[in-house]
């Protein structure tokens, strides 16, 4: 199936590893050129750049903290200068810092909300004028099923992802008249470095929740994101699509 993505330009936050790099590769396979941000991961960034370029696409990486409002605007402007266009934004950058609410430090709460939720706002704010002017664009936010159901020990992470879901629905209403699609993907546990740092019993519990008895591969999420970035999904907006192997059922 031709997803009509050839020569479009995508900006992915947190694209140096895990879900982000898988999204970059999947978009490149469909013909997109890719720009992505990373944070203190030059080796991973280089691997993603080489991988995308190996598929015959242009790729630009920049080290940047998504929580910095001004940097988001500068990076979007840079993408427009270097590629001459911007068609897709995928807000993927995120982190977890887990503790029960009574043990959580203020700094843990602030940092997770700043990266996961404010970072998403920062980049949407930066691309919105361009997408409104061209009356086209795709935005996909990587949320989590824990933003829908909550999770013991993840008050900051769940709150940030729940906020992303509410932000997605609101921005879908605001940008809809400009023909911009805004959707969220809510993965369950995915086999990433972040998941690998969790205790083994947590991973086993996630596998047991899944009706398939497994957790997702990053590519599983990437395939859904690519579809949402295509014109095949042109009448989808404001949606939160779970991709969790049945964990949420």
C-alpha positions in Angstrom: 0.0 0.0 0.0 1.4 3.4 -1.0 1.0 5.7 1.9 1.9 8.8 -0.2 4.7 9.9 2.1 7.5 10.2 -0.5 9.6 13.3 0.0 7.7 14.6 3.0 9.6 15.8 6.0 9.1 14.5 9.5 10.4 15.9 12.8 10.6 13.3 15.6 11.5 14.2 19.2 13.6 11.6 21.0 14.7 9.9 17.8 18.0 8.4 18.8 16.8 5.1 20.2 13.8 2.9 21.1 10.4 3.9 19.7 11.8 7.1 18.3 14.5 5.6 16.1 12.0 2.9 15.0 9.6 5.7 13.9 12.4 7.5 12.1 13.3 4.3 10.2 9.7 3.4 9.4 9.0 6.9 8.0 12.2 6.8 6.0 11.2 3.5 4.4 8.0 5.1 3.2 10.0 7.9 1.6 10.2 10.6 4.3 13.2 12.7 5.1 13.7 12.9 8.8 14.9 15.4 11.4 15.1 14.4 15.1 16.1 15.6 18.5 18.0 13.6 21.1 19.3 14.3 24.6 22.9 13.3 25.5 22.9 10.3 23.1 25.4 11.1 20.3 26.1 7.4 19.5 22.4 6.5 19.2 21.8 9.7 17.2 24.6 8.7 14.8 23.2 5.2 14.3 19.8 6.7 13.5 21.2 9.2 11.0 23.2 6.4 9.3 20.2 4.2 9.2 17.9 6.8 7.7 20.6 7.9 5.2 21.2 4.2 4.3 17.5 4.1 3.1 18.3 7.0 0.7 16.7 9.8 2.8 18.1 13.0 4.2 18.5 13.1 8.0 19.4 15.8 10.5 19.9 15.2 14.2 20.2 17.9 16.9 20.9 17.6 20.6 18.2 19.5 22.5 16.2 19.3 25.7 12.6 19.2 24.6 11.6 20.9 27.9 13.2 24.1 26.7 10.5 26.2 25.0 12.9 28.5 23.0 14.9 25.5 21.6 11.7 24.0 20.2 11.1 27.1 18.1 14.7 27.3 17.0 14.7 23.6 16.0 11.5 23.8 14.0 12.9 26.9 12.2 16.1 25.0 11.5 14.2 22.1 9.9 12.3 24.5 7.7 15.6 26.1 6.6 17.4 22.9 5.9 14.6 20.9 4.3 12.3 23.7 2.9 9.2 22.1 4.4 7.8 20.3 7.4 4.8 17.9 7.1 4.9 15.7 10.2 5.6 16.1 13.9 5.9 13.1 16.2 6.2 14.0 19.9 8.0 10.9 21.2 10.6 12.2 23.7 9.8 11.0 27.2 11.2 9.7 30.4 10.1 7.9 33.6 11.2 8.4 37.2 9.1 6.1 39.3 8.2 6.4 43.0 5.1 6.2 45.0 3.5 9.6 45.4 4.5 9.8 49.1 8.1 9.1 48.3 8.4 11.3 45.2 10.7 14.2 45.1 9.5 17.5 43.7 12.4 17.4 41.1 11.2 14.0 39.9 7.7 15.3 39.4 8.8 18.5 37.6 11.3 16.8 35.3 8.9 14.1 34.0 6.1 16.7 33.5 8.5 19.1 31.8 9.9 16.5 29.3 6.8 14.5 28.6 4.0 17.0 28.7 5.6 20.5 28.3 8.0 19.1 25.7 5.0 18.0 23.6 3.4 21.4 24.0 6.6 23.2 23.1 6.9 21.4 19.7 3.2 21.6 18.9 3.3 25.3 19.7 6.3 25.7 17.3 4.8 23.9 14.3 1.2 25.1 14.6 1.7 28.4 12.8 3.4 26.7 9.9 0.8 23.9 9.7 -2.0 26.5 9.9 -0.5 28.6 7.1 -0.1 25.6 4.8 -3.4 24.1 5.9 -2.0 20.7 6.2 0.0 18.6 8.7 0.1 15.5 10.9 0.8 15.5 14.6 1.2 12.2 16.5 1.9 12.2 20.2 3.3 9.1 22.0 1.3 8.7 25.1 0.8 5.5 27.2 -2.0 3.3 28.4 -0.9 4.4 31.9 -2.2 7.9 31.0 -5.6 6.2 30.6 -5.6 3.9 33.6 -3.0 5.1 36.0 -0.2 2.9 37.4 1.1 2.3 40.9 4.3 4.1 41.4 4.0 6.3 38.3 2.0 9.4 39.4 4.3 11.7 37.5 4.5 9.6 34.4 0.8 8.7 34.3 -0.2 12.4 34.9 2.1 13.5 32.1 0.7 11.0 29.6 -2.8 11.8 30.6 -2.0 15.4 30.0 -0.7 14.5 26.6 -4.0 12.8 25.8 -6.0 15.9 26.8 -3.6 18.1 24.9 -4.1 15.9 21.8 -7.9 16.2 21.9 -7.8 20.0 22.5 -5.2 20.7 19.7 -7.2 18.4 17.3 -10.2 20.8 17.8 -8.0 23.9 17.5 -6.1 22.8 14.3 -8.9 20.8 12.7 -10.3 23.8 10.8 -6.8 24.1 9.2 -7.0 20.5 8.1 -4.3 19.3 10.5 -4.7 15.8 12.0 -3.7 15.4 15.6 -3.8 11.9 17.2 -2.1 10.0 20.1 -0.8 6.5 20.3 -1.0 4.8 23.7 1.5 1.9 23.9 1.6 -0.7 26.7 5.0 -1.9 27.7 7.5 -1.8 24.8 10.9 -3.5 24.6 13.1 -0.5 25.0 16.0 0.6 27.1 13.5 2.3 29.5 11.6 -1.0 29.9 14.9 -2.9 30.3 15.7 -0.8 33.4 12.5 -2.0 35.2 12.6 -4.9 37.6 12.1 -8.3 35.9 8.8 -8.9 37.8 7.3 -5.7 36.3 8.1 -7.0 32.8 6.6 -10.4 33.6 3.5 -8.7 34.9 3.1 -6.8 31.6 3.6 -9.9 29.6 0.9 -11.6 31.7 -1.5 -8.7 31.1 -1.1 -9.0 27.3 -3.4 -11.5 25.7 -0.5 -12.4 23.4 1.8 -13.1 26.4 4.4 -10.6 25.1 5.3 -7.0 25.2 5.6 -4.8 22.0 8.6 -4.3 19.8 9.2 -0.7 19.0 8.5 -1.4 15.3 4.9 -2.3 16.3 4.3 1.2 17.5 6.2 2.7 14.6 3.9 1.1 12.0 0.9 2.6 13.6 2.5 6.0 13.8 3.4 5.9 10.1 -0.2 5.1 9.2 -1.5 8.1 11.2 1.0 10.3 9.4 -0.4 9.2 6.0 -3.3 10.4 4.0 -4.9 7.0 4.6 -5.8 8.4 8.0 -7.0 11.8 6.8 -10.3 11.6 8.6 -8.9 10.5 11.9 -8.3 13.2 14.5 -8.5 13.6 18.3 -8.1 9.8 18.7 -6.1 7.9 21.2 -5.2 4.5 19.8 -4.0 1.8 22.2 -1.3 -0.5 21.0 -0.8 -2.8 24.0 -1.4 -6.4 23.0 -4.5 -6.3 25.1 -2.9 -5.1 28.4 -5.7 -2.6 28.9 -8.6 -5.0 28.2 
